[in-house]
Amino acid sequence: MTSADTTGTTGSWRAVLRDPTFARVWISQLTSSLGDQMFPFAIATTVLIEDDSVTGFGAVLAARALGMALCVLIGGVVADRFPRIRIMWSVDVLRAVVVAGAAMAVLGAPTWALALLVLLVGAGEAFFDPAYESLLPRIVPKRQLEAANSLTTATERTIGILGPTVAGAVVALIGARSALLFDAATFAASALLLLGVKEKARTKTKATATATATAEKSTEPAGKPAESAWGGSVIREVLEGFREARSRPWVWAILLMSLFHVLTTVPVWFVLLPERLLRSTSDTVAYGVVLAAFSAGALIGGILVRRGIRSGSGTVALLSLLPFGLAVGLLGVTSSVPVLTLAAIPAGAGLASFQVLWMSALQRTIPDELLGRVMSLDWLSSTAAAPVGYALVGLALAKVPVWVITLTGAALFVVSTLVPLLVSGVREFGGRAAPDSHPEAEAEAEAEAGRPVVSEA
């Protein structure tokens, strides 16, 4: 029985927004996402324009990525140990303080101090993202996960389209320092919205609890208490997340596919698109149009899958990725803005559709007590290798013709997207769904089975 079959994946934005808990979390995310758009603009204005330091700007951006990469696996462990709303609230408070500190640092602090603050922002994101992505099954019935993920994706894409324009205007009107303070205020507002939000926490499933107890027993030296040092415990729990992903061939196959895409093809699009447009047409407007079309397509894709797919969700998700390969291939043969714009729309739509279906499948099938760690692995596979991919594309550009790079990247993308369909479970994105963590849905299911509801606050 597939996850799609067990849940009857239906839902709508209106339905999920009727839930006051989800509505508050969603508004919180909308608020902080808008503020996030201020951050890169304000940092760029400060370091590039006021300090006239390209090297410093690169160091600041690298610091943010480094903070995320170093902490994301720990973030997954923390998301499975503690209430996820509490984690999100704590990170929002931390980011409000740090970004406010960054606003003060631009008064004359050295670039390394600003980079340190930005590293803390990146570390906060590494804790926040796994917590948020693994929170939804605790506040939304599983049958409405696609709708919740779709609304989240649509919100992010809309902010992605409108946000840079708003951010640029705010920085121009009130300055970089004030824009950073505005950003800090949005994090503070997000934290306030999360106050009092309740989530449903579940006790461990019997199989997982037994496996964890066995692992703990086997790793403790004789004569030592059951509790190990926190560092050793974190490593063990990270490995539990790896084992959970490896135990599900369809999850492991998609994680490896995402890692391969980020190393080979995704950087080709984001590096060569500006190289083709800005050097052949000297038209920054054209570049912006194509990026906007990509974001608009992603918005459309997120909307189209808001009710889920009744069967073959994995097949639909992977086939949805193929237009991105076509768009990458076109970069090698044309710099026509209309052609690239038309190609960017289905490319963005496909990536968003895949994201909604994939996230919903993980949230539906991975046990709640392991979900944060698996989500952190997904983030790691899809983003952490990006700097390596960008570096490889940069090296290739020095020696290989653009058309060879793009067509090779497109071919690798198509093949690596289709191969996972041969792996067990990929076509339906999983097997039997994990128990529902939403209070009403869980109570209903337990009542039908004649079992008492067991939970923990």
Salt bridges, closest charged atoms under 4 A:
ASP19 OD2 - HIS438 NE2 3.67
ASP80 OD1 - ARG84 NH2 2.84
ASP80 OD2 - ARG373 NE 2.71
ASP92 OD1 - ARG95 NH2 3.13
GLU125 OE2 - ARG64 NH2 2.63
GLU146 OE1 - ARG364 NH2 2.89
GLU199 OE2 - ARG138 NH1 2.45
GLU216 OE2 - ARG236 NH2 3.69
GLU237 OE2 - ARG81 NH2 2.61
GLU240 OE1 - ARG373 NH1 2.75
GLU244 OE2 - ARG248 NE 2.60
ASP368 OD1 - ARG84 NH1 2.90
ASP368 OD2 - ARG138 NH2 2.73
GLU442 OE1 - LYS200 NZ 3.97
GLU442 OE2 - ARG202 NH1 2.77
GLU446 OE1 - ARG451 NE 3.21
